[in-house]
Amino acid sequence: MAAVFASPTFSNEDYRKYRPTYPRILLDEVLSKVTTPTKTLAIDVGCGPGTFTHDLAPHFARVVGIDPSEGMIAAASEKDNVEFRVGSAIEMTGVEDGSVDLITSATAAHWFPESWWGEAVRVLKPGGAVALFTYGYPLPSPSAPHRAIVIEEMLKYRAALAPHSAGGNGVAQSLYDLLPVPGTHDIPSEGWTEVTRKKWMAQVKPTDPPSALAWELTLEAIRLIYAYSSGSPYHKWLEANPGKPDLIDETMNRIKERSGLTDEALIPCGLNLGVVFVQKKE
């Protein structure tokens, strides 16, 4: 993934602007898993430009965002009790042994090597928690105009990206059901509590609960979110197809031609959201 961030087709600033943010219901669920007596330090690993990092700030004395991309760290903004530094899941630079109450990772843990769990054990306090979460692609809600056309064209887009997807992309789209965690993939379960999971699904039918991760977006905003939510497959496609019309632009043009929608048309959307929890035993 770091190679994608260094690609000439990639913009750290656009990534910061157009990646989806996370709902309050997720933050509350994450905070409910933190049982250490004092909440002195939270670490957000693979933090990117700090999309989730700042959400933690009111709840901990210090919050540190760590990312291997210098460009991402440059795009992040430090303030108050939040700082950012270059590092990685397997080398949490400057983090002392047994000092961390909570480790989070927002749509990044599918790129971590399995050995990162050893670093998590090192830095966590006894009882410290790990929360790893990710989301799926935007899905037009049942009330969206010309929903069938939009879904059909976006599925074609995803199919075109499939040959450029790495293993981590499939793990993310599983909502972390396939994520290596303690007790799987030869990762020792000793020292960890039982892994638990929670999901919030996008609204598919009018009778379904409303999406926890939902917006009313213009078609142009959906274009940008799809480009940057697709992450590495989209940028790998661009590098493999120099000179060809941009895949997401072509997709949106077909949607507009078939539906009559404009770039300013408002489309209610939801995203599936999944989170994995585990704690270091006391």
ChimeraX attribute file (.defattr): number of C-alpha atoms within 10 A of each C-alpha:
attribute: neighborCount
match mode: 1-to-1
recipient: residues
	/A:1	15
	/A:2	12
	/A:3	10
	/A:4	18
	/A:5	21
	/A:6	14
	/A:7	14
	/A:8	9
	/A:9	12
	/A:10	18
	/A:11	17
	/A:12	20
	/A:13	14
	/A:14	14
	/A:15	22
	/A:16	18
	/A:17	15
	/A:18	17
	/A:19	18
	/A:20	20
	/A:21	14
	/A:22	19
	/A:23	14
	/A:24	12
	/A:25	11
	/A:26	19
	/A:27	13
	/A:28	10
	/A:29	14
	/A:30	22
	/A:31	14
	/A:32	10
	/A:33	17
	/A:34	19
	/A:35	15
	/A:36	16
	/A:37	9
	/A:38	10
	/A:39	16
	/A:40	15
	/A:41	22
	/A:42	27
	/A:43	27
	/A:44	27
	/A:45	27
	/A:46	27
	/A:47	28
	/A:48	30
	/A:49	26
	/A:50	26
	/A:51	19
	/A:52	21
	/A:53	26
	/A:54	21
	/A:55	15
	/A:56	23
	/A:57	18
	/A:58	12
	/A:59	13
	/A:60	16
	/A:61	15
	/A:62	18
	/A:63	26
	/A:64	24
	/A:65	30
	/A:66	28
	/A:67	24
	/A:68	20
	/A:69	23
	/A:70	16
	/A:71	17
	/A:72	24
	/A:73	24
	/A:74	16
	/A:75	17
	/A:76	22
	/A:77	12
	/A:78	15
	/A:79	10
	/A:80	11
	/A:81	15
	/A:82	21
	/A:83	19
	/A:84	24
	/A:85	20
	/A:86	19
	/A:87	19
	/A:88	18
	/A:89	25
	/A:90	16
	/A:91	14
	/A:92	22
	/A:93	12
	/A:94	8
	/A:95	15
	/A:96	11
	/A:97	13
	/A:98	14
	/A:99	16
	/A:100	26
	/A:101	26
	/A:102	30
	/A:103	24
	/A:104	25
	/A:105	24
	/A:106	23
	/A:107	24
	/A:108	21
	/A:109	24
	/A:110	24
	/A:111	18
	/A:112	18
	/A:113	11
	/A:114	19
	/A:115	11
	/A:116	17
	/A:117	18
	/A:118	13
	/A:119	15
	/A:120	23
	/A:121	19
	/A:122	17
	/A:123	20
	/A:124	26
	/A:125	21
	/A:126	19
	/A:127	21
	/A:128	28
	/A:129	28
	/A:130	26
	/A:131	23
	/A:132	24
	/A:133	26
	/A:134	24
	/A:135	24
	/A:136	19
	/A:137	18
	/A:138	22
	/A:139	23
	/A:140	26
	/A:141	23
	/A:142	18
	/A:143	14
	/A:144	15
	/A:145	16
	/A:146	16
	/A:147	17
	/A:148	13
	/A:149	15
	/A:150	23
	/A:151	15
	/A:152	11
	/A:153	19
	/A:154	21
	/A:155	13
	/A:156	12
	/A:157	18
	/A:158	17
	/A:159	11
	/A:160	15
	/A:161	19
	/A:162	15
	/A:163	11
	/A:164	16
	/A:165	18
	/A:166	14
	/A:167	9
	/A:168	19
	/A:169	18
	/A:170	15
	/A:171	18
	/A:172	23
	/A:173	18
	/A:174	17
	/A:175	25
	/A:176	25
	/A:177	14
	/A:178	14
	/A:179	21
	/A:180	18
	/A:181	20
	/A:182	19
	/A:183	13
	/A:184	12
	/A:185	10
	/A:186	10
	/A:187	15
	/A:188	13
	/A:189	14
	/A:190	10
	/A:191	13
	/A:192	20
	/A:193	16
	/A:194	13
	/A:195	14
	/A:196	11
	/A:197	15
	/A:198	13
	/A:199	17
	/A:200	19
	/A:201	18
	/A:202	24
	/A:203	23
	/A:204	17
	/A:205	11
	/A:206	10
	/A:207	8
	/A:208	11
	/A:209	12
	/A:210	16
	/A:211	19
	/A:212	20
	/A:213	23
	/A:214	22
	/A:215	17
	/A:216	16
	/A:217	17
	/A:218	17
	/A:219	21
	/A:220	16
	/A:221	17
	/A:222	23
	/A:223	19
	/A:224	18
	/A:225	21
	/A:226	21
	/A:227	21
	/A:228	23
	/A:229	21
	/A:230	18
	/A:231	19
	/A:232	24
	/A:233	23
	/A:234	27
	/A:235	21
	/A:236	19
	/A:237	18
	/A:238	20
	/A:239	14
	/A:240	11
	/A:241	12
	/A:242	9
	/A:243	8
	/A:244	8
	/A:245	10
	/A:246	13
	/A:247	17
	/A:248	19
	/A:249	14
	/A:250	13
	/A:251	17
	/A:252	22
	/A:253	16
	/A:254	15
	/A:255	21
	/A:256	17
	/A:257	10
	/A:258	13
	/A:259	15
	/A:260	10
	/A:261	19
	/A:262	15
	/A:263	14
	/A:264	11
	/A:265	15
	/A:266	18
	/A:267	23
	/A:268	19
	/A:269	25
	/A:270	24
	/A:271	23
	/A:272	22
	/A:273	27
	/A:274	23
	/A:275	23
	/A:276	21
	/A:277	20
	/A:278	20
	/A:279	26
	/A:280	21
	/A:281	16
	/A:282	11
